[in-house]
């Protein structure tokens, strides 16, 4: 299990990227496609066109950290591009990011309903 940084915004890029890109190439994607600062300390998440690989990149204050995962079976659950819009991002919570990383459909996470306790006599 990965311990995602606490108190950090997590940005999921909607459009797939060329996975030949490493640190510098993904930083360019962050600046140009997401219009964000790669040195912000925020976590940026990308997928390849096939949807079976994921890269997460963030600046930890000393250097860039990249996390790469390849699913052996299936695809990561991702958002559909709307009206051909290949740009943009979605913010995720830490629990959504963990679900995505584990191959779970993070779009359908629900919080459990609260039960009202009643006193019994």
N, C-alpha and C positions, 0 to 999 in steps of 0.2 A: 504494500500500500504506500502510495506517495503522500507525503505530508505537504499539501499545498500551502504556500505562504499565507499567513493570517493577515487580515486587514488590507488585502491587496485586491484591486479590481481585476476580474478575469474577463478577457475579451475574446469571443469566439468569432473568427473571421468567417463570413458566410461563403465566400467564393473559395474554391480549391486553389492551391498553389503548386507550383512546380517543385517537387520534393528533391530536386538536385540542389536547391537553395539551402545554404547553411546559415550561419550566424549573420553575415553581412547581407545576404540576399533577403532573409526574413526581416531584417531591420529596415530594408528599403520598402518591403511590403507594408510594414507597420507605419512608416512615414507617409508613403504615397497612397496606399489603398485605404488604410484605417485613419489616416491623419492624426496619428498619436506619436508620442515620444517614446522610443524604445528604451531610453534610460530612466523612465519614470518609476521603474520597479513593479509595474503592473505586469500581469501574466497574459501573454498572447498565444492563442491556440489556433492551429491551422490543420487542414487535412489535405490529402492528395486527391486527385480526380477520381480514382477508383473507390475512395472512401474507406480503405482498409488500413491506412496509416495516419498517424496523428503526430504533430510536433507542437510542443509548448516551449515558449521562450520567455525568459525574464531576466532582468538585471538585478543582481543581489547586492550591489554596492561595490563589488570587487571585480566582477566580470559577468558575462552572460552565462546563463544556465539553460541548457536545452534538454528537453525530455522527449524521447522518440519512442513510439509504440507502434507495432505492427500486429494486427489481428491475424491469426492463422485461419480463422473461419468467420465469415460474416463481414459486416461493415459497421462503422461508427454511425450512430444516429445523428443526423445533421438537419439543419433547416433547408427548406427548398428556396431557391432563388425566385423572387417574385418579379414577374414581368420582365425577365431577362436581366434584372438588376444583379450584377456580379460584384458589386461593392457592398461594403457595410459590415456590421458586426452586431453581436448580441452580447449582453453582459450575463455572466453566469454566477451563481452562488458557488461556494466551495462544495456543497453537497451535490449540486448539478455537475460540477467538474469531475468530482470523484465518480459519479454514476457514468458519465461519458467515458472516462478513462477505463472503467471496468466493462464497457460495452453495453451498459444498460441504457434504455431510452430515457434520457435526462429530461425530455420535454414533457413527460407524463408523471413526474414525481409529485406526489401528493402528501400533504401533511396529514397525519392521522387525526380523525375527529376527536374532540375532547369529550370525555364522558363526564356527566354531571353526577357526582356522588350524592346519594341520598342516605339520610340517617335511618337506621332500622331500629325497631324497638324490641 
